[in-house]
Amino acid sequence: MAAKAGDNPDSLMTLATAFCLRNLRKTMCYQGYRNKLCLRSDIFLPSEICDKLFNTYMELVHTDSNFERQESFFQLFSDPRSTRLTRVQLREDFMRDRDLEAIRKQDLIELHLTYCNGLSARSLKTLTCFRETLVSLCLFGCSHIFYRKGAAPLASTEDSEEDEEEGPASRHALERDFNFQGFNRLRLLKLGGLPEEVDAETLLKPLQALTSLDLSGVQLPRTAFLTQWKDRLASLVLYNVDLSEELVNTVVELGNLRHLDISRESRRASKFKMTRKILTAIVQRLVNLVSLDISGHIMLDNCTVPHLEDAMGRPSIEPCKSSIYPFQELKRPLQFLGLYDTTLCNVTHIPAYKVTGSKNEDQVLNAIEAYTEFRPELAHRAINQLFDIARIQHCSQLLRALQLVIAALKCHKYDKSIQVTGSAALFYLTNTEYRSDQSVRLRREVIHVVLNGMEQYQEVTVQRNCCLTLCNFSIPEELEFQYSRVNLLLLKILEPARQDESIQRIAVHLCNALVCQVDNHHKEAVGRMGFVKTMLNLIQKKLQDRMCDQVMEFSWSALWNITDETPDNCQMFLNCRGMSLFLECLEEFPDKQELHRNMLGLLGNVAEVKALRPQLLTPQFITVFSNLLDSKADGIEVSYNACGVLSHIMFDGPEVWSMEEPRRDMVMDKMWDAIQSWDVSSRRNINYRSFEPILRLLPQGISPVSQHWATWALFNLVSVYPSKYCPLLIKEGGITLLEKVLELDSSQEETKDMASKSYWQMCTNGSMYNFFLCFLAFS
């Protein structure tokens, strides 16, 4: 059998790393003074393992809400004699100055800090500890790292900064003394989002050996300083940097460039026009280019060949056939060409192996891949275009599309626009059309990021998209590995008194599906989360609005499912005024058949609990149940369930019947009449996981009508659905119990006749094994 998309297993290293991080105290740590986590003295971890542990920890903190964050985790790597860190990647605001200080003795080669706005100038001092070994440094989006914390401008002393409480850096206290003096091994530097007050030229001047520089969004009033790297610089990123003739002339002097990015977020924000002359200069002067990004620029019409010429022949990547005039001078096709949000992406012949744009699925996926990590604003737009492709057309690169959207949602968990568009795209990428091609592992990854979005955002659109996406999965089977988490999130959605109607409807549907066909311990756990009370609150609100809609019916159905064979949940239902709401719903909505069926099914579960039956044994409730025996709603279902409730009550005997009206014998007569009116070949809108509550009514003479109801129920189910219910009845000892019905003198003749038919139904419609069991029973 061919492997499905995304079915590659995790490596042993990945699995072992995650296990150790989830069980630090059981594997390599102990709890020290003041509950501080300490590394065991007999542990030494080489760089390969340390890097994996450190970076996987950050990924788990960022993407797994169930993962327990350790305050002293960074301290485990404070001593290079027992731990060796070389490559560290840190993201988002939960990174603090003290965390970076904890690893200051390590000989780091790579340090990537992305959007770490919790860092202040105090961390610049820590950076100098790595200056002799650091080769690659990223400070992308770390806008606060060049500012001191708290005090007025320049008022803080070094000592006070060391002892300062963690808090946001002051925008006024600019750190003016830091530069990269001594970082002699540094080759790759990302400074995207550098504050305007920081002079890039002064900051970068000591770095003589740079080969890669990212100055995204940085103001460059002077550009000549870039030429100090003209013989070494291989990669230059100037995304969202205002282009000028001076800057372009400087850039084309950097003759060793292999990657140049002069793209913008949007054409609307640009006054600069990309001319044929400028593109020609870039191609002619930068002869080593293999990657170029000019996305978001206004392109003048003279850059492309005439339309008729462009439409000729099959699409080609050969430079000589290029539809873009300047690129006809390329010696070979580019490996990458960024044309997103430009008119050039629509031409036929583009001399590049990988192109970003919006013309087709391949260009859109390339855009998501290229821009997700550092340009969420572009990734958001590209994912929105992928959403349209999956919704209106057909996604031909399903695995890649899903993996890219998942990666974007993980990377930008706190970016609302990414979460909105990403969750919407996932809804269409996981629907029935694509489902057969997806592996279990891939679908679980989808579930993880969807639940992350639900946890992070209470906003209507995100919640709706996430809930709709969950509806594409087999419930509860595919959600069982996150069972408690998904239930808690859904119950949280349903808490507000006035929730968006569509989200409420979807969430209640999911809640109902999650408690259907699951083990009792799952139901009990969900009951303890407040499931019963939440459903009853929804019902109460709908009653106040005098509205019986899907939310009302799904809520009663969910209560029916969650109370099945779970006495604790049945008790919660009674404690939370469930019976009062039952009566109110009957009175307010007398003609709602589905509602009545769900309510009576639930009360059947309550009646199965012997300790709770006395609470049902009141004149009011018995009269209601007795009247419902005559109901023709939903076929026989309402009458059948009402009779089931009364059968369990009658089973407790005449001595518990303390009321004068209605009389027990009269209710039993009505039960007989109702059962005899039912068509035994009726198809049922019901699903039994166990016959145990019915079987206990068979071997007894206290209530012959209860015995008859149970026997009728079994015969109906094994005759109408033999393949499903014959094995279940045999497995639970039904043959022996039916035999006892035949032996009891108190059993009515029609009851014995029904029991006998059930025997033969199992024998004639079951397997050879069933037949053998029946034969032994009769022998």
C-alpha positions in Angstrom: 0.0 0.0 0.0 1.4 3.4 -1.0 2.2 5.8 1.9 -0.2 8.7 2.2 0.8 12.3 2.1 2.8 13.4 5.2 3.2 9.9 6.5 6.9 9.9 7.2 7.6 9.0 10.8 9.6 11.1 13.3 13.2 10.2 13.8 14.3 8.4 16.9 16.2 11.6 17.9 13.1 13.7 17.6 11.0 11.3 19.6 13.6 10.9 22.3 14.2 14.6 22.6 10.4 15.3 23.0 10.2 12.6 25.6 13.1 13.9 27.7 11.7 17.5 27.6 8.3 16.3 28.8 9.9 14.2 31.5 13.0 16.3 32.6 12.8 15.3 36.3 12.7 11.6 35.3 15.4 11.7 32.7 18.3 14.1 33.2 17.3 16.6 35.9 16.5 16.8 39.6 14.6 19.4 41.7 17.0 21.5 43.6 16.9 24.4 46.0 13.6 26.4 45.8 12.2 23.9 43.2 14.9 25.0 40.8 15.5 22.5 38.0 19.1 21.3 38.0 21.1 19.0 35.6 22.3 15.8 37.1 26.0 15.8 37.9 26.7 12.6 35.8 25.2 14.2 32.6 27.3 15.6 29.7 25.5 16.6 26.6 27.3 17.3 23.3 26.3 20.1 21.0 24.2 18.0 18.7 22.0 16.9 21.6 22.0 20.3 23.4 21.0 22.2 20.2 18.2 19.8 19.6 16.9 19.9 23.2 17.1 23.7 23.4 15.4 24.4 20.0 12.8 21.7 20.5 11.9 23.1 23.9 11.3 26.5 22.3 9.1 24.9 19.6 7.1 23.0 22.2 6.6 26.2 24.3 5.5 28.0 21.3 3.1 25.5 19.7 2.0 23.0 22.4 -0.3 24.4 25.1 -0.1 21.1 27.1 3.7 21.5 27.4 4.9 22.6 30.8 7.3 25.5 30.6 10.2 25.4 33.1 11.3 28.8 34.5 14.9 27.6 35.1 15.3 25.7 31.8 17.9 28.0 30.3 20.0 27.6 33.5 20.5 23.9 32.6 22.8 25.2 29.8 24.8 27.7 31.9 27.9 25.5 32.3 29.8 24.6 29.1 31.6 21.8 31.0 28.3 19.7 31.0 26.4 21.2 28.1 27.6 22.5 24.8 25.3 24.8 22.8 26.3 26.0 19.4 23.0 26.8 17.5 20.1 28.6 19.2 16.8 29.8 17.7 14.4 31.9 19.9 11.1 33.5 19.0 8.4 35.8 20.4 8.0 37.8 23.5 8.4 35.2 26.2 12.2 35.4 25.8 13.7 37.6 28.6 17.1 39.1 29.2 17.9 36.7 32.0 17.2 33.8 29.7 19.9 34.9 27.3 22.3 35.7 30.2 21.9 32.1 31.4 23.8 30.8 28.4 26.4 33.6 28.1 29.3 31.2 28.7 28.5 29.0 25.7 30.5 29.3 22.5 27.5 30.0 20.2 28.1 29.8 16.4 24.5 30.7 15.5 22.0 32.8 17.5 18.7 33.6 15.9 16.4 36.0 17.9 13.1 36.7 16.0 10.4 39.1 17.3 11.9 38.8 20.8 10.5 42.1 22.0 11.0 41.1 25.6 14.7 41.7 25.2 16.3 45.1 26.1 19.8 46.6 25.8 20.8 44.4 28.7 20.9 41.6 26.1 23.2 43.6 23.9 25.8 43.2 26.6 25.2 39.5 26.7 25.7 39.4 22.9 29.3 40.5 23.4 30.0 37.3 25.3 29.6 35.5 22.0 31.6 37.9 19.8 34.6 35.6 19.4 32.6 32.6 18.1 29.4 33.9 16.5 29.1 33.3 12.8 25.4 33.9 12.2 23.2 36.4 14.1 19.6 37.3 13.6 17.9 40.2 15.5 14.9 40.4 13.2 12.0 42.3 14.7 13.8 42.7 18.1 12.9 46.4 18.1 13.4 46.8 21.9 16.8 45.3 22.2 18.4 48.7 21.4 16.7 50.4 24.4 17.3 50.3 28.1 14.6 49.3 30.5 12.5 51.5 32.7 14.4 54.6 33.5 14.6 58.0 31.9 17.1 58.4 29.0 20.6 57.5 29.9 19.7 57.5 33.7 20.3 53.8 34.3 23.6 52.5 35.5 24.9 49.1 34.6 24.3 47.7 38.1 20.7 48.9 38.2 20.0 47.3 34.9 21.2 44.0 36.2 18.8 44.1 39.2 15.9 45.6 37.4 12.5 44.0 37.3 11.5 42.5 34.0 9.4 45.0 32.1 9.2 46.7 28.7 12.1 48.6 27.4 11.8 52.4 27.5 11.5 53.8 24.0 13.4 56.9 25.2 16.5 55.2 26.7 18.4 54.4 23.5 21.6 52.3 23.9 24.2 54.3 22.1 27.4 52.6 23.1 26.9 49.2 21.4 28.4 48.2 18.1 29.8 45.1 16.6 33.4 45.7 17.5 35.2 42.4 18.0 32.6 40.2 16.1 35.3 39.2 13.7 33.9 35.8 12.7 30.4 37.2 12.0 29.4 36.4 8.4 25.5 36.4 8.4 23.5 39.2 10.0 19.8 39.9 10.0 18.8 43.3 11.4 15.3 43.6 10.0 13.2 46.2 11.8 16.1 48.2 13.2 14.8 51.3 14.9 15.1 54.6 13.0 17.2 56.1 15.9 19.9 53.5 15.4 22.4 54.5 12.8 23.0 51.4 10.7 26.3 52.6 9.2 27.9 53.2 12.6 26.6 50.0 14.0 27.8 47.8 11.1 31.1 49.5 10.3 33.3 47.1 12.4 32.0 44.1 10.5 34.5 43.6 7.7 33.8 40.0 6.8 30.0 39.9 6.2 28.8 37.7 3.4 25.0 38.0 4.1 23.1 41.1 5.4 19.4 41.7 5.9 18.3 45.3 6.5 14.6 44.8 6.0 12.6 48.0 6.8 15.8 49.9 7.8 16.1 53.6 6.9 19.3 54.2 4.9 19.9 57.9 4.6 23.4 57.1 3.3 24.1 54.0 1.2 27.8 54.2 0.2 28.8 52.3 3.3 27.5 49.1 1.7 30.4 49.1 -0.7 32.8 48.1 2.1 31.6 44.5 1.5 31.5 44.7 -2.3 34.1 42.0 -2.6 32.5 39.6 -0.1 28.7 40.2 0.2 26.8 37.3 -1.4 23.3 38.1 -0.1 21.6 41.4 0.5 18.0 41.8 1.7 16.5 45.3 1.5 12.8 44.4 1.9 10.6 47.5 2.5 13.6 49.8 2.1 12.9 52.9 0.1 14.7 52.6 -3.1 16.4 55.5 -4.8 18.7 56.0 -7.7 21.7 56.3 -5.3 20.8 53.0 -3.5 20.4 51.1 -6.8 23.7 52.5 -8.1 25.4 51.3 -4.8 23.8 47.9 -5.0 25.0 47.1 -8.5 28.5 47.7 -7.4 28.3 44.6 -5.1 29.5 42.3 -7.9 29.6 39.1 -5.8 25.9 39.2 -4.9 24.2 35.9 -5.5 20.9 36.8 -3.8 19.4 40.3 -4.0 16.0 41.2 -2.4 14.7 44.7 -3.1 11.0 43.8 -2.7 8.3 45.7 -1.0 5.1 44.8 0.9 2.8 46.4 -1.6 2.8 48.5 -4.8 0.5 50.9 -3.1 3.2 51.9 -0.6 5.9 52.6 -3.2 6.7 55.7 -5.1 9.6 54.1 -6.8 9.0 52.6 -10.3 11.0 49.6 -11.5 12.1 50.5 -15.0 13.6 48.4 -17.8 16.8 50.3 -17.4 17.1 49.4 -13.6 16.4 45.7 -14.2 18.9 45.6 -17.1 21.6 47.2 -14.9 21.0 44.6 -12.2 21.2 41.7 -14.6 24.3 43.1 -16.4 26.3 44.2 -13.4 25.4 41.4 -10.9 26.4 38.5 -13.1 26.6 36.0 -10.2 22.9 36.4 -9.3 20.9 33.1 -8.8 18.1 34.7 -6.7 16.3 38.0 -7.2 13.2 39.4 -5.5 11.5 42.5 -6.9 8.0 41.8 -5.5 5.7 44.7 -4.7 7.1 47.1 -7.2 5.3 49.1 -9.9 6.6 47.8 -13.2 6.6 50.0 -16.3 5.1 48.4 -19.4 8.3 48.6 -21.4 9.7 45.8 -19.3 7.8 43.0 -21.2 7.5 41.8 -24.8 4.2 42.4 -26.7 1.2 40.3 -25.7 1.1 38.4 -29.0 4.8 37.4 -28.7 4.3 36.5 -25.1 1.5 34.1 -26.0 3.6 32.1 -28.5 4.8 28.6 -27.7 4.9 26.6 -24.5 6.1 28.3 -21.3 9.9 28.3 -21.2 12.5 29.2 -18.6 15.2 29.8 -21.1 16.5 33.4 -20.8 16.6 33.9 -24.5 12.8 33.3 -24.7 12.0 35.5 -21.6 8.9 37.6 -21.8 10.7 40.1 -19.6 13.2 42.0 -21.7 16.0 42.6 -19.1 16.1 38.9 -18.2 16.9 37.9 -21.7 20.5 38.8 -20.9 20.8 36.3 -18.1 23.4 33.6 -18.7 21.2 30.9 -17.1 17.8 30.7 -15.4 17.6 32.1 -11.9 17.0 29.6 -9.1 14.5 32.0 -7.5 12.6 35.0 -8.8 10.2 37.0 -6.6 7.4 38.6 -8.6 4.7 38.6 -6.0 2.3 41.6 -6.4 3.8 42.6 -9.7 2.4 42.4 -13.2 5.4 40.4 -14.3 4.2 37.2 -12.6 1.4 36.9 -15.3 3.7 36.7 -18.3 4.3 33.3 -20.0 8.0 32.9 -20.2 9.8 33.5 -16.9 13.5 32.5 -16.7 13.5 31.0 -13.2 13.0 27.6 -11.6 10.9 28.9 -8.7 8.7 32.0 -9.0 6.5 33.8 -6.5 3.4 35.4 -7.7 -0.4 35.0 -7.9 -0.9 33.6 -11.4 -1.2 30.0 -10.4 -1.0 27.5 -7.5 2.7 26.9 -7.9 3.5 30.7 -7.6 1.2 31.1 -4.6 2.8 28.1 -2.8 6.3 29.5 -3.5 5.2 32.8 -2.0 3.9 31.2 1.2 7.2 29.2 1.5 9.4 32.2 0.8 7.7 34.8 3.0 6.2 33.0 6.0 9.0 33.3 8.5 9.9 37.0 8.2 7.0 38.5 6.1 3.7 37.4 7.6 1.9 40.3 5.8 2.8 38.7 2.5 2.2 35.1 3.6 -1.3 36.2 4.8 -2.2 37.4 1.3 -0.7 34.3 -0.4 -2.6 32.0 2.0 -5.8 33.8 1.2 -5.1 33.1 -2.5 -4.5 29.5 -1.7 -7.9 29.5 0.0 -9.5 30.6 -3.2 -7.7 27.9 -5.2 -8.8 25.2 -2.8 -12.4 26.6 -2.6 -13.1 27.3 -6.2 -10.6 25.3 -8.2 -8.6 22.3 -7.1 -5.3 22.1 -5.1 -3.0 19.7 -7.0 -0.1 20.0 -4.5 -2.0 19.0 -1.4 0.8 17.8 0.8 2.9 20.9 0.2 0.0 23.2 0.6 -1.0 21.7 4.0 2.5 21.6 5.3 3.1 25.3 4.3 -0.2 26.4 6.0 0.6 24.4 9.1 4.1 25.9 9.3 2.6 29.4 8.9 0.1 28.9 11.7 2.8 27.5 14.0 5.2 30.3 13.2 2.7 33.1 13.7 0.5 31.8 16.4 -0.1 35.4 17.6 -0.8 36.9 14.2 -4.6 37.2 13.9 -4.6 37.7 10.1 -2.5 34.5 9.5 -4.8 32.6 11.9 -7.9 33.8 10.1 -6.7 33.0 6.5 -4.8 29.8 7.6 -7.8 28.3 9.4 -10.0 29.1 6.5 -7.6 27.4 4.0 -7.4 24.3 6.3 -11.1 23.9 6.1 -11.0 23.4 2.4 -7.7 21.5 2.3 -9.1 18.9 4.7 -12.5 18.3 3.3 -13.8 15.1 1.7 -12.3 15.8 -1.7 -8.7 15.7 -0.3 -9.2 13.4 2.7 -8.2 10.1 1.2 -4.7 11.4 0.4 -3.9 12.5 3.9 -2.1 10.5 6.5 -3.0 10.2 10.2 0.0 12.1 11.2 -0.7 15.0 8.8 -4.3 15.3 10.0 -3.1 15.3 13.6 -0.8 18.2 12.8 -3.8 20.1 11.4 -5.8 19.4 14.6 -2.9 20.7 16.7 -2.7 24.1 14.9 -6.5 24.4 14.8 -6.7 24.0 18.6 -3.8 26.4 19.0 -5.9 29.0 17.1 -9.0 28.3 19.2 -7.0 28.8 22.4 -5.3 32.0 21.3 -8.3 33.8 19.7 -11.8 34.3 20.9 -12.6 36.3 17.7 -15.6 35.1 15.8 -14.0 34.4 12.4 -11.1 32.4 13.8 -13.4 30.4 16.1 -15.8 29.6 13.3 -13.1 28.6 10.9 -11.5 26.3 13.5 -14.8 24.7 14.4 -15.7 24.1 10.8 -12.3 22.5 10.1 -12.8 20.1 13.0 -16.1 19.0 11.4 -14.0 17.6 8.5 -12.6 14.9 10.8 -14.1 11.6 12.0 -15.4 12.4 15.4 -14.6 11.2 18.0 -12.0 8.9 16.5 -9.6 11.4 15.0 -9.9 13.9 17.9 -9.5 11.3 20.7 -5.7 12.0 21.1 -6.7 15.6 22.1 -10.0 14.6 23.7 -9.9 16.7 26.9 -8.4 19.7 25.2 -10.9 20.0 22.4 -13.8 19.5 24.8 -12.5 22.3 27.1 -12.1 24.6 24.2 -15.6 23.9 22.9 -17.2 24.4 26.3 -15.3 27.7 26.6 -16.8 28.8 23.3 -20.3 28.0 24.6 -19.8 29.9 27.9 -20.7 33.4 26.8 -24.4 34.3 27.3 -24.7 35.6 23.8 -22.4 33.8 21.4 -22.4 34.1 17.6 -25.3 31.8 16.4 -23.3 30.0 13.8 -20.4 29.2 16.1 -22.8 28.1 18.8 -24.5 25.7 16.4 -21.2 24.2 15.2 -19.7 23.9 18.7 -22.8 22.1 20.1 -22.8 19.7 17.1 -19.1 19.0 17.8 -19.8 18.5 21.5 -22.5 16.1 20.7 -20.4 14.1 18.3 -17.5 14.0 20.8 -19.6 12.3 23.5 -21.2 9.8 21.2 -19.6 6.4 20.9 -16.8 7.0 23.4 -15.8 5.1 26.6 -17.6 6.0 29.8 -14.4 7.4 31.4 -14.3 9.9 28.6 -17.9 10.9 29.3 -17.2 11.2 33.0 -14.2 13.4 32.5 -16.1 15.7 30.2 -19.0 15.8 32.7 -16.5 17.0 35.4 -15.5 19.8 33.0 -19.0 21.3 33.2 -20.5 19.8 30.1 -23.9 19.0 31.5 -24.3 22.5 33.1 -23.2 24.2 29.9 -25.7 22.3 27.8 -28.5 23.1 30.2 -27.5 26.8 30.2 -27.9 26.8 26.4 -31.3 25.1 26.7 -32.4 27.7 29.3 -31.4 30.5 27.0 -33.3 29.0 24.1 -36.3 28.6 26.3 -36.1 32.3 27.3 -36.0 33.1 23.6 -38.8 30.7 22.9 -36.7 29.1 20.1 -36.4 25.5 19.3 -33.5 25.3 16.8 -30.6 23.0 16.1 -28.8 24.3 19.2 -31.7 23.3 21.4 -32.0 19.8 19.8 -28.2 19.2 19.7 -28.0 20.2 23.3 -30.5 17.6 24.4 -28.9 15.0 22.1 -25.5 15.7 23.7 -27.0 15.3 27.1 -28.6 12.0 26.0 -25.2 10.8 24.8 -23.1 12.0 27.8 -25.5 10.4 30.4 -25.4 7.0 28.7 -24.3 4.5 31.4 -22.7 7.4 33.4 -24.6 7.8 36.7 -22.5 10.8 37.8 -23.6 12.7 34.7 -27.2 11.7 35.3 -27.0 13.0 38.8 -25.5 16.3 37.5 -28.5 16.6 35.1 -31.0 16.3 38.0 -29.0 18.6 40.2 -28.9 21.4 37.6 -32.7 21.6 37.2 -32.7 19.2 34.2 -36.2 17.9 34.9 -37.7 21.4 35.2 -36.2 22.3 31.8 -37.6 19.0 30.4 -41.1 20.0 31.5 -40.8 23.5 30.2 -39.6 22.3 26.8 -42.5 19.9 26.5 -44.9 22.7 27.3 -43.3 25.3 25.1 -42.6 23.0 22.1 -45.4 20.3 22.0 -44.9 19.5 18.3 -41.1 19.2 18.1 -40.7 15.4 17.6 -36.9 15.4 17.4 -36.7 17.3 20.6 -39.1 14.9 22.4 -37.1 11.9 21.2 -33.8 13.3 22.5 -35.3 14.3 25.9 -36.9 10.9 26.5 -33.7 9.1 25.5 -31.9 11.1 28.1 -34.5 10.4 30.8 -34.2 6.7 29.8 -30.5 6.9 30.9 -31.5 8.6 34.2 -34.1 5.9 34.8 -31.5 3.2 34.4 -29.7 4.4 37.6 -31.5 2.8 40.5 -30.4 5.4 43.0 -31.9 8.2 40.9 -35.3 6.6 40.1 -37.0 7.9 43.2 -36.5 11.5 41.9 -38.6 10.5 38.8 -41.3 8.8 40.8 -43.6 11.8 41.3 -47.2 12.2 40.1 -46.2 15.0 37.7 -43.4 13.1 36.0 -45.3 9.8 35.9 -48.3 11.5 34.3 -46.1 13.1 31.7 -44.3 9.8 30.9 -47.7 8.0 30.8 -49.2 10.5 28.4 -46.1 10.3 26.1 -46.9 6.6 25.6 -49.6 7.6 23.2 -47.2 9.8 21.2 -46.7 9.0 17.5 -43.8 11.5 17.2 -40.7 10.2 15.3 -42.3 6.9 14.6 -42.3 4.8 17.7 -39.2 6.5 19.3 -40.9 8.9 21.8 -43.4 6.2 22.9 -40.7 3.6 23.1 -38.4 5.8 25.2 -41.2 6.8 27.5 -42.1 3.2 28.0 -38.4 2.4 28.7 -38.3 5.0 31.5 -41.5 3.6 33.1 -40.2 0.0 32.7 -37.2 0.8 34.9 -39.4 2.5 37.4 -41.8 -0.4 37.5 -38.9 -2.8 38.0 -38.4 -1.4 41.5 -41.7 -3.0 42.5 -45.1 -1.8 43.9 -43.7 -1.0 47.3 -41.9 2.2 46.0 -45.1 3.4 44.4 -46.3 5.7 47.1 -48.6 8.0 45.1 -52.4 7.5 44.7 -52.6 9.0 41.2 -51.8 7.8 38.7 -52.3 4.2 39.8 -49.5 1.8 39.0 -51.8 -0.8 37.4 -53.3 1.8 35.1 -49.9 3.0 34.0 -48.8 -0.6 33.3 -52.0 -1.2 31.2 -51.1 1.8 29.1 -47.6 0.4 28.7 -49.0 -2.9 27.4 -51.3 -1.1 25.0 -48.4 1.0 23.7 -46.1 -1.9 23.1 -48.7 -3.9 21.3 -49.3 -0.9 19.0 -45.7 -0.8 17.8 -44.6 -2.4 14.6 -41.9 -4.9 15.5 -40.2 -4.4 12.1 -39.8 -0.6 12.7 -36.5 0.8 11.7 -34.9 2.7 14.6 -33.3 6.0 15.1 -31.2 4.7 18.0 -27.7 3.2 18.7 -27.0 0.8 21.5 -23.4 0.2 22.6 -24.6 -2.3 25.3 -27.8 -4.2 26.1 -26.9 -4.4 29.8 -29.7 -2.0 31.1 -32.3 -3.9 29.0 -31.0 -7.4 29.9 -31.4 -6.8 33.6 -35.2 -6.5 33.1 -35.5 -10.0 31.7 -35.1 -12.6 34.5 -37.7 -11.1 36.9 -41.4 -11.4 37.7 -41.8 -8.1 39.6 -42.9 -6.3 36.5 -44.0 -8.4 33.6 -44.6 -5.3 31.4 -41.0 -4.3 32.0 -39.9 -7.7 30.9 -42.1 -7.5 27.8 -40.7 -4.1 26.8 -37.2 -5.5 27.1 -37.9 -8.6 25.1 -39.7 -6.6 22.4 -36.7 -4.2 22.2 -34.3 -7.0 21.8 -36.4 -8.8 19.1 -36.8 -5.6 17.2 -33.1 -4.9 17.1 -31.8 -8.4 16.3 -34.4 -8.8 13.6 -34.1 -5.4 11.9 -30.3 -5.1 12.4 -29.1 -8.7 12.8 -25.4 -8.2 11.7 -25.0 -5.5 14.3 -27.0 -6.6 17.3 -26.9 -10.5 17.2 -23.2 -10.6 18.1 -23.7 -8.0 20.8 -26.6 -9.9 22.4 -24.6 -13.1 22.4 -21.5 -11.5 23.7 -23.4 -10.0 26.7 -25.1 -13.3 27.7 -28.4 -12.6 26.1 -29.0 -16.3 25.2 -29.0 -17.4 28.8 -31.2 -14.6 29.9 -33.8 -15.2 27.2 -33.8 -18.8 28.1 -34.8 -17.8 31.7 -37.7 -15.7 30.3 -39.0 -18.9 28.7 -38.6 -20.8 32.0 -40.3 -18.2 34.3 -44.0 -18.9 35.1 -44.6 -15.2 35.5 -43.6 -14.5 31.9 -46.6 -13.7 29.7 -47.2 -15.8 26.6 -46.6 -13.0 24.2 -43.3 -12.3 26.0 -42.2 -15.9 25.7 -43.1 -15.9 22.1 -41.0 -12.8 21.5 -38.1 -14.4 23.4 -38.3 -17.5 21.3 -38.3 -15.5 18.1 -35.2 -13.7 19.3 -33.4 -17.0 19.7 -34.1 -18.2 16.2 -33.4 -14.7 14.8 -29.9 -15.0 16.2 -29.5 -18.5 14.8 -30.8 -17.9 11.3 -29.2 -14.5 10.7 -26.0 -14.9 12.7 -22.7 -16.6 11.9 -22.0 -20.4 12.3 -20.7 -19.6 15.7 -24.0 -17.9 16.7 -25.9 -21.0 15.4 -23.7 -23.3 17.5 -24.4 -21.2 20.6 -28.1 -21.3 20.0 -28.0 -25.1 19.4 -26.2 -25.6 22.8 -28.8 -23.4 24.5 -31.7 -25.4 23.2 -29.9 -28.7 23.9 
